[in-house]
């Protein structure tokens, strides 16, 4: 399956959706559009279409807007701690339920020791200690 995440700094997932791997990133534009009044969503070029882009979508070329890497960091952490790439999701309901659990657990675990910024103002997301 394919997962679309919206996260706010420091990295808490505020919304998500999932779909089958054969679906274009553009299928996640409604996820972005629901935040039109609250936030700008940074995304890669796969989310952009000839028409229908949400007003709050900011398309970032590779290497631009390093804050977009927050999603890549979250996904990397989820893949490491919850072996997502080694699961066989034969039913959509199972996949959606598993993702709901994993994302809820992620939001709890990154806050386990608090979200205090370091001396440079950076909040470090850490969940490796919970890996089984």
C-alpha positions as CSV (number, residue, x, y, z in Angstrom):
1,X,0.0,0.0,0.0
2,X,0.8,3.7,-0.2
3,X,0.5,6.1,2.7
4,X,0.1,9.9,2.6
5,X,1.0,11.8,5.8
6,X,0.5,15.4,6.9
7,X,2.7,16.3,9.8
8,X,3.4,19.4,11.7
9,X,6.8,20.3,13.2
10,X,8.2,18.8,15.3
11,X,6.9,15.7,13.5
12,X,3.5,14.7,14.9
13,X,1.2,13.2,12.3
14,X,-2.0,15.2,12.1
15,X,-3.7,13.4,9.3
16,X,-3.1,10.4,7.0
17,X,-4.7,8.3,4.3
18,X,-3.7,5.1,2.5
19,X,-4.2,3.6,-0.8
20,X,-2.9,0.8,-3.0
21,X,0.6,1.2,-4.4
22,X,-0.7,1.6,-8.0
23,X,-2.4,4.9,-7.1
24,X,-0.8,8.2,-8.1
25,X,0.3,10.7,-5.3
26,X,-2.4,13.0,-6.7
27,X,-5.0,10.7,-5.0
28,X,-3.8,12.3,-1.7
29,X,-4.7,15.8,-2.7
30,X,-8.0,15.8,-0.7
31,X,-5.8,15.0,2.4
32,X,-3.9,18.2,1.7
33,X,-7.0,20.3,0.8
34,X,-8.6,19.7,4.2
35,X,-5.9,21.9,5.8
36,X,-6.4,24.8,3.3
37,X,-7.3,27.2,6.1
38,X,-4.8,25.9,8.7
39,X,-1.4,25.3,7.0
40,X,0.7,25.1,3.8
41,X,1.6,21.5,2.9
42,X,5.0,20.9,1.3
43,X,5.0,18.0,-1.1
44,X,7.1,16.6,-3.9
45,X,6.3,17.0,-7.6
46,X,4.2,13.8,-7.7
47,X,1.3,15.6,-6.0
48,X,1.1,18.3,-8.6
49,X,-1.4,18.0,-11.5
50,X,-2.4,20.0,-14.5
51,X,-5.6,21.0,-12.6
52,X,-7.0,20.4,-9.1
53,X,-4.1,21.3,-6.9
54,X,-5.2,22.4,-3.4
55,X,-4.5,26.1,-2.7
56,X,-2.3,25.2,0.2
57,X,-0.1,22.7,-1.7
58,X,3.5,24.0,-2.1
59,X,5.3,21.8,-4.6
60,X,9.0,21.4,-3.8
61,X,11.6,20.4,-6.3
62,X,14.2,17.8,-5.1
63,X,16.6,19.5,-2.7
64,X,14.4,22.5,-2.0
65,X,12.6,23.2,1.3
66,X,14.4,20.8,3.6
67,X,11.5,20.9,6.1
68,X,9.7,18.6,3.6
69,X,12.2,16.0,4.8
70,X,10.2,15.7,8.0
71,X,7.9,13.3,6.3
72,X,10.8,11.2,5.0
73,X,12.2,11.1,8.5
74,X,8.9,10.0,9.9
75,X,8.5,7.3,7.3
76,X,12.0,6.1,7.8
77,X,11.4,5.8,11.5
78,X,8.2,3.9,11.0
79,X,9.8,1.6,8.5
80,X,12.6,0.8,11.0
81,X,10.6,0.3,14.1
82,X,7.5,-1.2,12.5
83,X,8.7,-3.3,9.6
84,X,6.2,-1.8,7.1
85,X,8.0,-3.0,3.9
86,X,7.9,-6.6,4.9
87,X,4.1,-6.9,5.4
88,X,1.7,-8.4,2.9
89,X,-1.5,-6.4,3.0
90,X,-4.0,-8.5,1.2
91,X,-7.1,-6.7,2.5
92,X,-7.6,-2.9,2.5
93,X,-9.4,-2.9,5.9
94,X,-6.4,-4.7,7.5
95,X,-3.9,-2.3,6.0
96,X,-5.9,0.7,7.1
97,X,-6.4,-0.6,10.6
98,X,-2.6,-1.5,10.9
99,X,-1.7,2.0,9.7
100,X,-4.0,3.6,12.1
101,X,-2.4,1.7,15.0
102,X,1.1,2.4,13.8
103,X,0.6,6.2,13.3
104,X,-1.2,6.5,16.7
105,X,1.7,4.6,18.4
106,X,4.2,6.8,16.6
107,X,2.6,10.0,17.9
108,X,2.6,8.6,21.4
109,X,6.2,7.3,21.3
110,X,7.8,10.5,19.9
111,X,6.3,12.3,22.9
112,X,7.4,9.7,25.4
113,X,10.2,11.8,26.8
114,X,8.7,15.2,25.8
115,X,9.3,17.3,22.7
116,X,11.8,19.7,24.2
117,X,14.0,21.5,21.7
118,X,17.8,21.3,22.0
119,X,20.1,24.4,22.3
120,X,19.6,25.0,18.5
121,X,15.8,24.9,18.7
122,X,15.6,21.4,17.1
123,X,13.3,18.7,18.4
124,X,14.8,15.3,17.9
125,X,12.3,12.5,17.1
126,X,13.4,9.3,18.8
127,X,11.6,6.0,18.7
128,X,14.4,3.4,18.0
129,X,14.4,2.4,21.7
130,X,10.9,1.0,21.2
131,X,11.9,-1.3,18.3
132,X,11.1,-4.9,18.9
